[in-house]
Amino acid sequence: MNFFDRLHDRIRTVDSVVSVGLDPDLSRIPDHLHEYDLPRWAFNRRIIDATHEHAAVYKPNAAFYEDPDGWRALEETIAYAHGKNVPVLLDAKRADIGNTTRQYAEMLETVDAITVNPYMGRDSLQPFLADEEAGVFILCRTSNPGGADIQDLELETGEPVYERVAALADLWNENDNVGLVVGATKPEELEALREQVPDLPFLVPGVGAQGGDAEAAVEYGLADGVGLVNSSRGIIFAGEGQGEQFAQASEQAAKRLKNRLNQYRA
Ligand SMILES: O=C(O)c1cc(=O)[nH]c(=O)n1[C@@H]1O[C@H](COP(=O)(O)O)[C@@H](O)[C@H]1O
């Protein structure tokens, strides 16, 4: 089954478009969890137990797992999320020459969707795009301040680079498996992109810790009700400093965000 059909069902089941970002920064994980063999896994398990009823997906960012213990923690996390019937969107922002990217695309055997970088062009994404079951979220207009450095550059046609990326992504969507990443810190761009590519679901990060616009994220991020609004630190570290009670605060934060976003859903 196509990822966006599965996501549609998941959104209906939990009545939520919240993507819970699993970015378990070791320096912020509660002290008592450092006694475990894999503190990041111990942390994520508790976060998943507390938040899965509000999560449309979990989005682990690969940067927080790129060491031997991290890979094990990630593997356990993915299996545990799946055990709770929650799809996993791996935020890996990958792409490379074809021969290399074919190896990256193997990741799609264990996760449901991935974020990819369009900078190297179509062939660098082809192995991801060819996977009809997986979701492929292409970075388009990112939430960070430096996103403007390249993505806002004007082409000879007058359109900014990010609009060209959106047009290409639409073209590459032969398997109905493509979405765009557009930051909630960029509401005007969100609105323009929604008009430009009405059928592509967006992953909208940047609400919560980055202060993005939750209303715009919902109003423009969803295509036919399907899309994701991500918060990572705002949910997983909501209970920072509360010791063993931390996961309850995460549950409340996930629920609050779900309810807030649901106010804006049609
Ligand atoms: O691809 C992403 O998810 C992403 C794109 C973007 O433009 N901005 C952005 O913040 N992200 C990711 O979304 C998450 C945001 O985390 P918080 O700021 O803690 O909610 C991090 O994992 C970022 O790497």
PDBQT file of the ligand as one rigid body, heavy atoms in Angstrom, charges set to zero:
ROOT
HETATM    1  O1  LIG A 301      13.661  17.675   7.229  1.00  0.00    +0.000 OA
HETATM    2  C1  LIG A 301      13.309  18.077   8.338  1.00  0.00    +0.000 C 
HETATM    3  O2  LIG A 301      12.575  17.426   9.072  1.00  0.00    +0.000 OA
HETATM    4  C2  LIG A 301      13.647  19.460   8.708  1.00  0.00    +0.000 A 
HETATM    5  C3  LIG A 301      13.646  20.376   7.690  1.00  0.00    +0.000 A 
HETATM    6  C4  LIG A 301      13.659  21.736   8.006  1.00  0.00    +0.000 A 
HETATM    7  O3  LIG A 301      13.536  22.597   7.143  1.00  0.00    +0.000 OA
HETATM    8  N1  LIG A 301      13.773  22.107   9.299  1.00  0.00    +0.000 N 
HETATM    9  C5  LIG A 301      13.841  21.195  10.324  1.00  0.00    +0.000 A 
HETATM   10  O4  LIG A 301      13.885  21.620  11.486  1.00  0.00    +0.000 OA
HETATM   11  N2  LIG A 301      13.853  19.860  10.021  1.00  0.00    +0.000 N 
HETATM   12  C6  LIG A 301      14.036  18.847  11.089  1.00  0.00    +0.000 C 
HETATM   13  O5  LIG A 301      12.880  18.852  11.922  1.00  0.00    +0.000 OA
HETATM   14  C7  LIG A 301      13.258  18.703  13.294  1.00  0.00    +0.000 C 
HETATM   15  C8  LIG A 301      12.872  19.960  14.037  1.00  0.00    +0.000 C 
HETATM   16  O6  LIG A 301      13.160  19.822  15.385  1.00  0.00    +0.000 OA
HETATM   17  P1  LIG A 301      12.598  20.841  16.505  1.00  0.00    +0.000 P 
HETATM   18  O7  LIG A 301      13.044  22.209  16.108  1.00  0.00    +0.000 OA
HETATM   19  O8  LIG A 301      13.228  20.341  17.762  1.00  0.00    +0.000 OA
HETATM   20  O9  LIG A 301      11.089  20.702  16.507  1.00  0.00    +0.000 OA
HETATM   21  C9  LIG A 301      14.761  18.419  13.301  1.00  0.00    +0.000 C 
HETATM   22  O10 LIG A 301      14.973  17.016  13.233  1.00  0.00    +0.000 OA
HETATM   23  C10 LIG A 301      15.222  19.089  12.024  1.00  0.00    +0.000 C 
HETATM   24  O11 LIG A 301      16.403  18.497  11.517  1.00  0.00    +0.000 OA
ENDROOT
TORSDOF 0
